[in-house]
């Protein structure tokens, strides 16, 4: 069995930047995702998953 990666809690600053970008554009290109990941000091994969989850949660509320 592979060990699960530990959960990473994003800082308030990171969340705020992710939220801001999400409101501007809920779907990011690879380039935008990489740029945002570097800006908030996360991996592109973390940003991708955050956006996927955010879209799901947003859709769920409708």
HUCOR-V137934 format. One record per pair of residues at least 24 apart in sequence whose C-alpha atoms are under 10 Angstrom apart, sorted by the first residue. I is the first residue (numbers start at 1). J is the second residue. Records with the same first field share a line. If there is no record, write none. Layout:
I->J ; J
This chain:
8->42 ; 46
10->40 ; 42 ; 46
11->40
13->40
14->39 ; 40 ; 41 ; 42
15->40 ; 50
16->40
18->47 ; 50 ; 51 ; 54
19->50 ; 51 ; 54
21->51
22->50 ; 51 ; 54 ; 55
26->51 ; 52 ; 54 ; 55
27->51 ; 52 ; 55
